[in-house]
Amino acid sequence: MMITIPSAFGLSALAKPLLRILTTPDFVSGSTTVPFVAFGVVFYCFFRTFSYIFQIVNKTYINIRLLSTAAVINIVLNLLLIPLMGLVGAAIATFIAYGILGMLTLIVTRRYLKFDLSLPFIVKSIIASAIMALCIWLINPFEIYMILVTIVVGVIVYFGILILVKGLSREEITFFKNFLRENLERTRLIKRSEK
């Protein structure tokens, strides 16, 4: 969630500039669908992450039931919303279907394994992500290099705020520092062995 939530906010804020640069003007109007799909994927990540619990308790058939439920909801909502709202209706249908899938997964998995969802962290991540998205919106990049700079600024703002609001504990910060250090060292060793 530490990466998925800000990614959804960032993609939503960068949708129009990215589509303006990477596609023809006809596609730029589709930027209104990006937030619905991006936040729908956040809910889908709940399913992807917690559905492994069903494998642990040997009840994988629940995955099929959950996915089937979400698929039926998506189809019905598409039939209702696309004639009324077009492409935005399809995006809203996807968002709702993924939202229901994520929530049902959380509810059902807690029958088999109690876990801490860490709601305080999720709230802090949403706050940091919203401020990051505001910064991206204010920068409003028009060229590809500015989009890259904006992404870097967004990452710095997000993690800076997350640290300020104590979204990350010292142990987690130490873990990430060690993780980065080990991966950089591993990359150096691979490059040396290739030479």
C-alpha positions as CSV (number, residue, x, y, z in Angstrom):
1,M,0.0,0.0,0.0
2,M,3.0,2.3,0.6
3,I,3.7,2.2,-3.2
4,T,0.2,1.5,-4.6
5,I,-1.7,4.4,-3.0
6,P,0.7,7.1,-4.1
7,S,1.0,5.5,-7.5
8,A,-2.8,5.9,-8.0
9,F,-2.7,9.5,-6.9
10,G,0.4,10.2,-9.0
11,L,-1.1,8.6,-12.1
12,S,-4.3,10.5,-11.6
13,A,-2.5,13.8,-11.4
14,L,-0.2,13.0,-14.4
15,A,-2.9,11.4,-16.6
16,K,-3.5,14.5,-18.8
17,P,0.1,15.5,-19.3
18,L,1.1,11.9,-20.0
19,L,-1.7,11.4,-22.5
20,R,-1.0,14.8,-24.1
21,I,2.7,13.8,-24.7
22,L,2.3,10.1,-25.5
23,T,-0.9,10.1,-27.6
24,T,-3.0,12.2,-30.0
25,P,-5.3,14.9,-28.8
26,D,-8.3,12.5,-29.2
27,F,-7.1,10.5,-26.2
28,V,-6.5,13.3,-23.8
29,S,-10.2,13.5,-22.9
30,G,-9.8,9.9,-21.6
31,S,-7.7,11.2,-18.7
32,T,-10.9,11.5,-16.7
33,T,-11.1,7.7,-16.6
34,V,-7.6,7.2,-15.2
35,P,-8.4,8.0,-11.5
36,F,-11.2,5.5,-11.5
37,V,-9.1,2.7,-12.9
38,A,-6.0,3.6,-10.8
39,F,-7.9,3.6,-7.5
40,G,-9.8,0.5,-8.6
41,V,-6.4,-1.2,-8.9
42,V,-5.6,-0.2,-5.3
43,F,-8.6,-2.3,-4.3
44,Y,-7.6,-5.1,-6.6
45,C,-4.3,-5.1,-4.8
46,F,-6.1,-6.0,-1.6
47,F,-7.5,-9.1,-3.4
48,R,-4.1,-10.0,-4.9
49,T,-2.3,-9.6,-1.5
50,F,-4.8,-11.3,0.8
51,S,-6.0,-14.0,-1.6
52,Y,-2.9,-16.0,-0.7
53,I,-4.5,-16.7,2.7
54,F,-7.0,-18.9,0.8
55,Q,-4.1,-21.0,-0.5
56,I,-2.7,-21.3,3.0
57,V,-6.0,-22.6,4.4
58,N,-6.6,-24.8,1.3
59,K,-9.7,-22.9,0.2
60,T,-8.7,-21.6,-3.2
61,Y,-12.3,-22.0,-4.6
62,I,-13.0,-18.8,-2.7
63,N,-10.8,-16.9,-5.1
64,I,-13.0,-18.1,-8.0
65,R,-16.2,-17.1,-6.2
66,L,-14.8,-13.6,-5.4
67,L,-13.6,-13.0,-8.9
68,S,-16.8,-14.3,-10.4
69,T,-18.8,-12.0,-8.2
70,A,-16.7,-9.0,-9.2
71,A,-17.0,-10.0,-12.9
72,V,-20.8,-10.2,-12.8
73,I,-20.9,-6.8,-11.0
74,N,-18.6,-5.3,-13.6
75,I,-20.7,-6.7,-16.5
76,V,-24.0,-5.5,-15.0
77,L,-22.6,-2.0,-14.2
78,N,-21.1,-1.8,-17.7
79,L,-24.4,-2.5,-19.3
80,L,-26.1,0.1,-17.1
81,L,-23.4,2.9,-17.1
82,I,-21.8,2.8,-20.6
83,P,-25.0,3.8,-22.4
84,L,-25.4,6.7,-19.9
85,M,-21.8,7.9,-19.5
86,G,-19.6,6.2,-22.2
87,L,-16.0,5.5,-21.3
88,V,-16.3,7.1,-17.9
89,G,-19.1,4.7,-17.1
90,A,-16.9,1.8,-17.9
91,A,-14.2,3.2,-15.6
92,I,-16.7,3.7,-12.8
93,A,-18.0,0.2,-13.2
94,T,-14.4,-1.2,-13.0
95,F,-13.7,1.0,-9.9
96,I,-16.9,-0.3,-8.1
97,A,-16.3,-3.9,-9.1
98,Y,-12.7,-3.8,-7.9
99,G,-13.8,-2.0,-4.7
100,I,-16.3,-4.7,-3.9
101,L,-13.7,-7.4,-4.7
102,G,-11.2,-5.8,-2.4
103,M,-13.6,-5.3,0.5
104,L,-15.1,-8.8,0.2
105,T,-11.6,-10.3,0.2
106,L,-10.7,-8.4,3.4
107,I,-13.9,-9.6,5.1
108,V,-13.6,-13.2,4.1
109,T,-9.9,-13.6,4.8
110,R,-10.3,-12.3,8.4
111,R,-12.3,-15.5,9.1
112,Y,-9.2,-17.5,8.6
113,L,-6.4,-15.2,9.6
114,K,-6.5,-12.1,11.8
115,F,-4.1,-9.4,10.6
116,D,-3.5,-5.8,11.2
117,L,-4.5,-3.7,8.2
118,S,-2.7,-0.7,9.7
119,L,-5.4,1.8,9.1
120,P,-3.4,4.7,10.7
121,F,-0.6,4.1,8.1
122,I,-3.1,4.0,5.2
123,V,-4.6,7.3,6.4
124,K,-1.1,8.8,6.6
125,S,-0.3,7.4,3.1
126,I,-3.5,8.9,1.7
127,I,-2.7,12.3,3.2
128,A,0.9,12.3,1.9
129,S,-0.3,11.1,-1.5
130,A,-2.9,13.9,-1.7
131,I,-0.3,16.5,-1.0
132,M,2.1,14.9,-3.5
133,A,-0.7,14.9,-6.1
134,L,-1.4,18.6,-5.4
135,C,2.3,19.4,-6.0
136,I,2.2,17.4,-9.3
137,W,-0.9,19.3,-10.3
138,L,0.7,22.7,-9.5
139,I,3.8,21.8,-11.5
140,N,1.6,20.7,-14.5
141,P,4.5,19.4,-16.7
142,F,4.2,19.8,-20.5
143,E,7.4,18.0,-21.7
144,I,8.7,14.5,-21.1
145,Y,11.7,15.6,-19.1
146,M,9.5,17.7,-16.9
147,I,7.3,14.7,-16.2
148,L,10.4,12.8,-15.1
149,V,11.4,15.7,-12.9
150,T,7.9,15.9,-11.5
151,I,7.9,12.2,-10.7
152,V,11.1,12.6,-8.7
153,V,9.7,15.6,-6.9
154,G,6.5,13.6,-6.2
155,V,8.5,10.7,-4.7
156,I,10.5,13.1,-2.5
157,V,7.4,15.0,-1.3
158,Y,5.5,11.7,-0.6
159,F,8.2,10.1,1.5
160,G,9.2,13.4,3.1
161,I,5.6,13.9,4.4
162,L,5.3,10.2,5.3
163,I,8.4,10.5,7.5
164,L,7.1,13.8,9.0
165,V,3.7,12.3,10.0
166,K,5.6,9.3,11.3
167,G,4.1,7.0,8.8
168,L,7.3,5.0,8.8
169,S,8.9,3.7,12.0
170,R,12.6,3.8,12.5
171,E,12.8,0.0,12.0
172,E,11.1,0.4,8.6
173,I,13.4,3.2,7.5
174,T,16.4,1.1,8.6
175,F,14.9,-1.9,6.7
176,F,14.5,0.1,3.5
177,K,18.0,1.6,3.8
178,N,19.5,-1.9,4.2
179,F,17.4,-3.2,1.4
180,L,18.6,-0.5,-1.0
181,R,22.2,-0.9,0.1
182,E,22.1,-4.7,-0.4
183,N,20.5,-4.4,-3.9
184,L,23.0,-1.7,-5.0
185,E,25.9,-4.0,-3.8
186,R,24.3,-7.0,-5.6
187,T,24.0,-4.9,-8.8
188,R,27.7,-3.8,-8.5
189,L,28.8,-7.4,-8.1
190,I,26.7,-8.5,-11.1
191,K,28.3,-5.8,-13.3
192,R,31.8,-6.7,-12.1
193,S,31.2,-10.4,-12.9
194,E,29.9,-9.5,-16.4
195,K,33.1,-7.6,-17.1
